[in-house]
Amino acid sequence: MTEVVPAGAHWVRFPRFFGDALMIHAAIAPLREAGLPLVAWGPAWVLDLFQGSPDYAAVFPEPERKYNPLKAAAMLRSYRPASVINFPKSNRPMLAAFLARAPLRLGCGDGGAWLFYTHSVAFYRQDSPFVARYASVVARAFPDLAARPEAFRPFRPRAAAMAQAAAGRAERGLGDYVVLAPGANASSKRLSTGSFAALARRLAGIGLTPVVLGAGAEDQRLAREICRLAPAALDLTNLGGLALSAAWVAGARALVGVDSGLAHLAAACGIPTLAVYGPTRARHSAPWGPRVRVFRRDGLACLECMGAQCPVAGHPCMEGLPDLQLWEELMAVLASPERGPGDRAGTASIARPMV
């Protein structure tokens, strides 16, 4: 942590899944637009995304995953936050904020947790986008801010990460490119490497370099397979922290992914985003941004099973999807218009699933 953490700021608790963190980031847009000082609080590897970003006054990494709420409460009291926003489904930040007597405490009030919040939503009783659920709490806590029209403002990481990505592109002589993001936190959510490779070959054929991003051993394995099937693809998995990945995503012409953090990141950056869904509910967790298109194979009884592993032979919702149809969906999102300055961020479309 290098920033000076201001007293009286609004503390935003981010979870360890950075896709969820970006949905929370979208929900607090009224606070950013009003220029309120925001402190990002959470796991260090997720906060790398927000450290030095113009959207946050400071970051406060939590050194341990399961920290002591009493110590956290003492820490919060020392900074006297104006509010603590805790949409992750963890009780520790909520308890710390309550013990610290933060004036405003926003979060998810399931299971009686609403008793500790000043403003909350019964998260699991809703059938609406996650971002909308979070934003409804922000609107109740800050009604004057939520009533103001807001233009969508693309997320950008710190300037140093943007410069590092630009240098990497120059070093490789890289022109226009499209990011392929094959990874996901569950195998059931992954699109086949064959489908990604088919897209990569078509992209190369029209002069767009396919760039594969991700992190960890499994993402690297997927990238190697895609590059074997499509030699024009560039493997940049495990290139650094989240801020550097964000810088590469922000410079892309588009991103193709699944229900994963990188798809949410692309949407937040405002670039055309094609997200392929099958076992999870796009109406709840589709990426939130102005140029998002969701694709899924309709007509399957197993859709939205929410399983981490597929019990159906052939994994029909994510394997063997028509290559030409995926390509047409990508071309459609690439041709989608950019939003004008008068458009409201809250109306960012979550595209209906396409056949």
Number of C-alpha atoms within 10 A of each C-alpha: 13 9 13 10 17 15 15 17 19 24 27 25 22 26 22 15 15 21 21 21 25 24 28 25 21 25 23 20 22 24 17 18 17 12 12 15 19 25 26 26 23 22 20 19 16 22 26 19 26 25 24 22 19 14 24 20 21 25 26 21 18 15 10 10 11 8 12 12 19 15 11 19 21 15 14 21 17 12 15 19 23 17 21 29 28 26 28 19 15 13 17 18 27 28 18 23 31 20 17 22 19 22 14 18 24 25 30 26 22 15 9 10 17 18 12 20 24 18 20 26 21 15 17 13 8 12 11 13 19 22 22 19 23 25 23 17 22 23 17 15 18 14 13 10 18 21 10 12 14 20 17 24 18 14 22 23 23 20 14 14 23 20 13 14 21 15 12 13 16 11 9 8 8 13 11 13 23 25 30 29 28 28 27 20 13 13 13 22 27 25 26 16 18 17 20 26 24 17 23 28 20 17 18 17 11 8 11 21 23 31 23 28 25 26 18 10 11 15 19 20 12 22 29 19 16 29 21 12 17 20 16 19 26 21 20 17 21 16 12 12 15 23 26 21 24 24 24 24 29 25 19 21 16 26 31 25 27 29 29 26 23 31 30 27 29 32 32 29 25 24 24 29 33 29 29 27 27 27 22 19 15 22 16 16 20 29 38 30 29 29 27 29 27 24 21 21 17 13 9 11 8 17 19 14 15 14 15 13 13 19 11 9 6 10 19 15 26 22 16 13 17 10 16 13 13 21 16 11 20 22 14 13 19 20 11 14 10 12 16 9 11 10 14 15 21 21 13 17 15 20 19 14 16 13 12
